[in-house]
């Protein structure tokens, strides 16, 4: 397995771990809480957990070899989306200050976007380090 594939698999496994935890915690929060904010956070945890699982599995089982540069471009776009998700979550919170359930959904989006930003930023750092090592070895 190439170094690029090892990085992809590590990122996919982290994302899958997060997705499983999100689904489990989200189900408990959504079904077992009398608090509307917590229910909204739980709903977003379940939704994002399912989305993250699909993405993680697609990364894990993708057979096509990709260059570090192409993966880095995809991760850079994902980082921009992570920031947009957090801003969108904040907007939902601010617009729906009088609706605890919607506020909880906004907070849930912020939480999920923040985790994805951390994951993607770490992945990008690892890709850049690999790219530098590969460039140095080729010289």
SULVEN-V224171 format. One record per residue. N is the residue number from 1. RES is the residue in one small letter. SS is DSSP state (@ for helix, = for strand, . for the rest). PSI is psi in whole degrees, -180 to 180 (none if undefined). Layout:
<<N;RES;SS;PSI> <N;RES;SS;PSI>>
This chain:
<<1;x;.;134> <2;x;.;165> <3;x;@;-38> <4;x;@;-45> <5;x;@;-38> <6;x;@;-42> <7;x;@;-44> <8;x;@;-44> <9;x;@;-38> <10;x;@;-45> <11;x;@;-42> <12;x;@;-41> <13;x;@;-38> <14;x;@;-43> <15;x;@;-41> <16;x;@;-39> <17;x;@;-46> <18;x;@;-42> <19;x;@;-42> <20;x;@;-44> <21;x;@;-42> <22;x;@;-45> <23;x;@;-46> <24;x;@;-50> <25;x;@;-41> <26;x;@;-40> <27;x;@;-43> <28;x;@;-46> <29;x;@;-41> <30;x;@;-37> <31;x;@;-25> <32;x;@;11> <33;x;.;135> <34;x;.;-3> <35;x;.;123> <36;x;@;-36> <37;x;@;-46> <38;x;@;-39> <39;x;@;-42> <40;x;@;-43> <41;x;@;-43> <42;x;@;-42> <43;x;@;-46> <44;x;@;-36> <45;x;@;-43> <46;x;@;-48> <47;x;@;-51> <48;x;@;-32> <49;x;@;-42> <50;x;@;-46> <51;x;@;-46> <52;x;@;-37> <53;x;@;-44> <54;x;@;-46> <55;x;@;-47> <56;x;@;-44> <57;x;@;-39> <58;x;@;-37> <59;x;@;-44> <60;x;@;-38> <61;x;@;2> <62;x;.;125> <63;x;.;-23> <64;x;.;130> <65;x;.;135> <66;x;.;150> <67;x;.;158> <68;x;@;-39> <69;x;@;-44> <70;x;@;-43> <71;x;@;-42> <72;x;@;-38> <73;x;@;-42> <74;x;@;-43> <75;x;@;-37> <76;x;@;-42> <77;x;@;-38> <78;x;@;-38> <79;x;@;-43> <80;x;@;-41> <81;x;@;-39> <82;x;@;-42> <83;x;@;-43> <84;x;@;-42> <85;x;@;-43> <86;x;@;-42> <87;x;@;-42> <88;x;@;-42> <89;x;@;-42> <90;x;@;-41> <91;x;@;-43> <92;x;@;-45> <93;x;@;-48> <94;x;@;-37> <95;x;@;-34> <96;x;.;42> <97;x;.;-26> <98;x;.;-2> <99;x;.;99> <100;x;@;-36> <101;x;@;-46> <102;x;@;-39> <103;x;@;-44> <104;x;@;-39> <105;x;@;-43> <106;x;@;-43> <107;x;@;-40> <108;x;@;-41> <109;x;@;-41> <110;x;@;-45> <111;x;@;-49> <112;x;@;-43> <113;x;@;-37> <114;x;@;-45> <115;x;@;-46> <116;x;@;-36> <117;x;@;-44> <118;x;@;-46> <119;x;@;-50> <120;x;@;-38> <121;x;@;-41> <122;x;@;-42> <123;x;@;-44> <124;x;@;-43> <125;x;@;-44> <126;x;@;-40> <127;x;@;-43> <128;x;@;-41> <129;x;@;-43> <130;x;@;-42> <131;x;@;-41> <132;x;@;-43> <133;x;@;-42> <134;x;@;-42> <135;x;@;-41> <136;x;@;-40> <137;x;@;-34> <138;x;@;-21> <139;x;.;none>>
